[in-house]
């Protein structure tokens, strides 16, 4: 829905399935062009006819898809992951706009719960991805590919985090990769012991903050700082061995990391923010 921010009045509505049906929920953040004239949405949760009324002739509607909308929420085009129905292959990752020059993105991409990151032309989406990267695996004990990608427009760099993967013949619980935005080729790959389900954050000094969730081996989840130029792990942040689902946030010269069971940490400035937290609550 589009709402008037002052009154809450509903201005426009887009239904991912016909009105009265259930499914194709949007549980990620909507991406918008700088002008606000174009929106991109990722969807999940196909309709289950055993428990709900589903769209006639199409039980999935626009579920499991990346959708391009106008500013008045008219659907311009939708692309659905081939063969995704019946597998819980939702898009829980928010669409990220990237590529192009002069601040006008040319591509849109998101990671699906099947472990693949799909990059499509932004407008029109086209009938197939420009490139596809396997950055994780399907839903399971090793976590889900839910993290949204990070676009550094000034440096023309795209960073993608995911769940369980293999790098150079070695299995890891998760990873962060820098990807060539034009081709999907990996610039560098950094394996981590646990899956990333929350989106990483990039600061102006070229440091990526990454939270981790589920582990494939007896490892401890937590948060890490990585060198965005090389993928080198700079330090492990002391977050009380608790899982981190949400996105770390750089603010006021510090770093905030919210954990599942150990509260909220605020790390003070220092050499790559290493050392003790400024405070935790």
C-alpha positions in Angstrom: 0.0 0.0 0.0 0.9 3.6 -0.5 -0.1 5.8 2.5 -0.2 9.5 3.0 2.5 9.9 5.6 0.7 12.8 7.3 -2.8 11.3 7.6 -2.4 7.5 7.0 -4.9 7.6 4.2 -4.5 4.8 1.7 -3.6 6.2 -1.7 -2.9 3.1 -3.8 -3.0 -0.6 -3.3 -1.4 -3.5 -5.3 -2.6 -7.0 -4.8 -0.1 -9.8 -5.5 -3.0 -12.2 -5.9 -6.6 -11.3 -6.8 -8.6 -9.6 -4.0 -10.1 -12.2 -1.7 -7.3 -14.7 -2.2 -4.4 -15.5 0.1 -0.7 -15.8 -0.8 2.3 -14.0 -2.3 3.0 -12.0 0.8 5.5 -9.2 0.8 7.8 -9.7 3.8 10.7 -7.7 2.6 11.4 -4.0 2.0 10.2 -2.3 -1.2 12.9 -0.7 -3.4 12.2 2.6 -5.1 13.9 4.6 -7.8 15.3 8.1 -6.9 12.4 9.7 -8.6 9.8 7.5 -6.9 8.3 6.6 -10.3 9.3 3.0 -10.1 9.1 0.4 -7.3 10.4 -3.2 -7.1 9.0 -5.8 -4.7 10.0 -9.3 -3.9 7.3 -11.8 -2.8 7.0 -15.2 -1.1 4.5 -17.6 0.3 2.5 -19.2 -2.5 -1.1 -19.9 -1.8 -1.9 -23.4 -0.3 -5.3 -24.5 -1.7 -5.7 -26.9 1.2 -6.1 -24.0 3.7 -7.1 -21.0 1.7 -8.9 -19.7 -1.4 -6.4 -19.4 -4.2 -6.5 -17.5 -7.5 -8.5 -19.4 -10.1 -6.3 -21.0 -12.7 -3.1 -19.8 -11.0 -2.5 -21.0 -7.4 0.7 -19.0 -7.1 -0.5 -15.6 -8.3 2.6 -13.4 -8.2 4.3 -15.2 -5.4 8.0 -16.3 -5.4 8.6 -13.3 -7.7 10.4 -10.0 -8.3 7.8 -7.5 -9.4 8.1 -4.0 -11.0 5.4 -1.5 -10.1 4.6 2.1 -11.1 4.4 4.9 -8.6 0.6 4.4 -8.5 1.2 0.7 -7.8 0.2 -0.6 -11.2 2.1 -3.8 -12.1 4.4 -3.3 -15.0 6.0 -6.7 -15.0 6.7 -9.7 -12.8 9.3 -12.5 -13.0 8.8 -15.7 -11.1 11.6 -18.2 -10.2 11.2 -21.2 -12.5 10.1 -24.4 -10.8 9.8 -22.6 -7.4 6.3 -23.8 -6.5 6.1 -26.4 -3.8 9.6 -25.8 -2.4 9.2 -22.9 0.0 11.4 -20.8 -2.3 10.3 -17.4 -1.1 12.0 -14.1 -1.6 12.7 -12.9 1.9 15.6 -10.8 0.6 14.6 -7.2 -0.3 15.3 -6.1 -3.9 18.5 -4.1 -4.3 19.0 -1.6 -7.2 22.5 -1.5 -8.6 24.7 -0.9 -11.7 24.5 1.9 -14.2 26.1 5.3 -14.0 25.1 8.7 -12.7 23.0 7.3 -9.9 20.6 5.6 -12.3 20.6 1.9 -11.6 20.2 -0.6 -14.4 19.7 -3.8 -12.5 17.7 -5.2 -9.6 18.6 -8.3 -7.6 17.6 -10.4 -4.6 18.5 -13.8 -3.0 15.9 -16.5 -3.0 15.5 -19.1 -0.3 16.7 -21.6 -2.8 20.2 -20.1 -2.3 20.4 -18.3 -5.7 20.9 -14.6 -6.2 19.0 -13.5 -9.3 20.0 -10.2 -11.1 17.5 -8.9 -13.6 17.4 -5.8 -15.8 15.6 -3.1 -13.7 13.1 -1.9 -16.3 11.9 -4.0 -18.0 12.7 -7.0 -16.0 12.9 -9.3 -19.0 12.1 -13.0 -19.3 15.2 -14.3 -17.7 18.0 -13.1 -15.3 21.0 -11.3 -16.6 23.0 -13.6 -14.3 22.5 -16.0 -11.4 24.9 -16.7 -8.6 24.6 -19.7 -6.2 25.6 -18.1 -2.8 23.9 -20.6 -0.5 21.6 -23.6 -0.2 17.9 -24.3 0.2 16.1 -23.8 3.5 17.4 -26.2 6.3 19.4 -26.4 9.4 22.1 -24.3 7.6 19.8 -21.3 7.5 18.2 -19.4 4.7 19.4 -16.9 2.1 17.5 -13.9 3.4 20.2 -11.2 3.4 19.7 -8.3 1.0 22.8 -7.3 -1.0 24.8 -4.1 -0.4 25.4 -1.7 -3.3 28.3 0.7 -3.1 27.5 3.2 -5.9 30.6 5.2 -5.5 32.9 2.2 -5.8 30.7 0.3 -8.2 30.8 -2.7 -5.8 28.1 -5.2 -5.0 28.3 -7.4 -1.8 26.2 -10.5 -1.3 25.9 -12.5 1.9 24.4 -16.0 2.2 24.0 -19.2 4.1 25.9 -22.6 3.8 28.2 -22.7 0.8 31.5 -24.1 -0.5 34.5 -21.9 -1.4 37.6 -23.4 -2.9 36.5 -26.9 -1.9 35.9 -26.0 1.7 32.4 -25.9 3.3 31.4 -22.9 5.3 28.3 -22.1 7.3 27.9 -18.8 5.4 29.8 -16.3 3.3 30.2 -12.8 2.1 31.2 -12.1 -1.5 32.0 -9.1 -3.7 30.4 -9.6 -7.1 30.9 -7.9 -10.4 27.6 -6.2 -10.9 27.7 -6.6 -14.7 28.5 -10.3 -14.8 28.0 -11.9 -11.4 31.6 -13.0 -11.3 33.1 -13.2 -7.8 35.8 -10.6 -7.1 36.5 -12.2 -3.7 34.8 -14.8 -1.4 35.1 -14.9 2.4 33.7 -17.9 4.2 32.3 -17.6 7.7 31.4 -20.4 10.2 27.7 -19.4 10.4 25.0 -18.2 8.0 24.1 -14.6 7.5 20.4 -14.0 7.4 20.5 -10.2 8.2 21.9 -7.7 5.7 25.5 -6.5 6.1 26.3 -2.8 6.5 29.1 -0.9 4.8 30.6 2.2 6.3 32.5 5.0 4.7 35.9 3.6 5.7 35.3 0.4 3.7 34.4 -1.9 6.5 31.5 -4.4 6.3 29.7 -5.3 9.5 28.1 -8.8 9.2 25.9 -10.6 11.7 25.6 -14.5 11.7 22.7 -16.8 12.8 22.7 -20.6 12.4 25.9 -22.7 12.2 26.5 -25.9 10.3 29.1 -27.1 12.7 29.8 -26.5 16.5 30.7 -22.9 16.0 29.6 -19.7 17.7 27.4 -17.2 15.9 28.0 -13.5 16.3 29.2 -10.5 14.4 32.2 -9.8 12.2 34.0 -6.9 10.6 35.4 -7.5 7.1 37.6 -5.4 4.8 35.4 -4.6 1.9 38.3 -4.4 -0.5 39.6 -7.9 0.1 37.0 -9.8 2.3 39.6 -10.3 5.0 38.1 -10.8 8.5 39.3 -7.8 10.5 37.9 -8.8 13.9 35.2 -10.8 15.6 32.9 -8.6 17.7 32.2 -9.8 21.3 28.4 -10.2 21.2 28.0 -12.7 24.0 27.9 -15.7 21.6 24.3 -14.8 20.7 22.8 -15.2 17.2 22.4 -11.9 15.2 19.4 -11.7 12.9 19.0 -8.0 12.3 21.3 -5.7 10.2 24.2 -4.1 12.1 23.9 -0.3 12.0 26.7 2.3 11.8 25.5 5.5 13.5 27.1 8.5 15.3 30.6 7.1 14.8 29.7 3.8 16.5 28.2 0.4 15.5 25.0 -1.0 16.9 24.5 -4.8 16.9 21.2 -6.3 18.1 21.4 -9.9 19.3 18.7 -12.6 19.9 19.4 -13.2 23.6 22.2 -10.9 24.8 20.7 -7.5 24.2 21.8 -4.6 22.1 25.6 -3.8 21.8 27.0 -0.4 20.9 30.7 -0.6 19.8 32.9 2.4 20.3 35.3 3.8 17.7 38.8 2.3 17.6 41.0 0.4 15.4 38.3 -1.2 13.1 36.0 -0.9 16.2 37.8 -3.8 17.9 37.9 -4.2 21.6 35.1 -3.8 24.2 31.6 -2.5 23.5 30.9 1.0 24.7 27.8 -0.4 26.3 25.3 -3.2 26.1 21.7 -3.3 27.3 
